[in-house]
Amino acid sequence: MALADIDNPLYASYKKLVEGDEYDGKVWLGLKHENSLIAWRIYEIHVSEVNTSLTAVGTVNVNPEKANLITPHYRIANSNVNFLSQYQNGYLKYPIIYDDVFTDWFGGCENSVDVSLYQYLVDKVADFVGLDIANFKVYESKNSFGI
């Protein structure tokens, strides 16, 4: 399937995945939205890559003369947080257990209006034939210290 075929009625669920969807009081922004998870991930990777320059002797940080060198770690971490919240918010590898009584597998985001890609796919699993949500790729978060 290509984006040129997105208006085909056979691909209605994929059109909603790309362009966004409102359902059951929830909102999925879509992959095409200007602040989508794809945009945040690209920005994160771009800032990480332009932070260093490749030379014949190795990778170096640029050291400008008569300027202050400011670390991009905060921008990378903020982009990573935005990407992760739109991509996998609601996914927990291990549950949160409160007072040895209550087990929370959703991470407290089940009342959120904006849903992540993971939550959207879980909610709409019947619309995507052959989708195996058990194999959903999960990413680790980055912090402003670069770890």
N, C-alpha and C positions, 0 to 999 in steps of 0.2 A: 504494500500500500504506500502510495506517495501522497504528499499534501495536495497534489492536484486532484486526487480522488476523494478528498475529504467530504465533499458534498454528496457523495453517493450514499443513499439510505442504508446500504449494508454496513457502512462505517460510522453510523450515528454515535456510537459509544466512543469511538476514537476522536470524532469531531469535538465532543464534549471534553475529552481528555486534553486536547490541544487548545481549544478556545475557552474552556472554563464551563462550570456547571453550578447551578443552584438546586439543591435538593434537601428535603427534610429539615429546612432551616439552617442548612450548612452551605458554605461557599467554597468551591474549588476554583482557584484563580486561573488555572490552565497553564500549559507549557508555553503558550504564545504571549502571555502577559509581559509587559516591559519590566516588571519586577519579579519575574518568575524565578524558580529555583535554578533554571539554566543560566539566567543572567547573573545571579549571585555566584554560581560556581565558576563561570567564565571569568568574572572580575577577580575572584579569589586566586585563580590560577595565573591570570595575567599579572596581577600585582606581585605574586610570588616569583614569577619568572623575570620581570623587569627589575627586580630588586638587585640582581647580580648580573654581571656581564661575563661572557665567556671569552677568554683570551688564549693565546698560544701556550701559556704556562699554567693555566687553570682558571678557576672561577674567582672573580674578584668583586668586591663592593666598590661602587663609584665613590670617590672622595673629592667632591667639588671644592675648588679654591674659593675662599671668601663667601662661603655659604654654610648653613647648618645642615648636617646630615640627620634626617629624622627617620626613625624606624617605621616600616610599613606594617609591623606586626599587629597593630590595633585594627587597621583596615582589613587585613587578612582574617583576623579572628572575628570581626563583625560580619564580614561576608560569609564566613564559614557558619556562624550561628544562624544567619538568615537562610542560607542554603539548607542546613540541617532541619530547621523548623518547618520549611516548606517541603522537604523531601521525606523525612522519617519521623516527624513529630507524632507521638502516639505509639511508636514501636519501643518496646522494652525487651531486652534480652533476658533480664531478670526482674521479677516483680518488686514493687515497693511494699514492704510489710509494715503495717502500723500496729504497734502494741501487741504483736503476736496474735492479732485477731483478724485484721482486715488485710487482704492481699489485693493490691492494685496493679493490674497488668496493663493499664492504659496510661499511666503516668499523669493522671489528673487533667487530661486535655479532652475528655469526652464531651465536655460542655462548650468547647470552642466552636465559634461560628466558622472561621477559616480552617480548612482541613489540609493536611499534608498529602503528598502523593500516596504515601503508604495508607493513610486512613481512607482516602478516596478509593483506592484499589480494593481495600477490605470491604468498604461499603458497597461497591459496585462489582464485586467479583463475578457475579452472574453475567454481566455485560461483556466480559472479556474471556472468550473461549480459550481454554488451554493455559490460563494464567495460574501459576503455582506461587502463591504468596509466601509459601514457606521458604522459597529461595530468594527472597527479597534481599538485595545487597544493602548492608548497613555500613555507614561511615563513622569513624571516630571524630570527636570534636577537637578543634585546635584552640589554644588560648593565646593571649597576647605575648606570652613568653616564647612562642614558637614551638611549643611541645604539645 
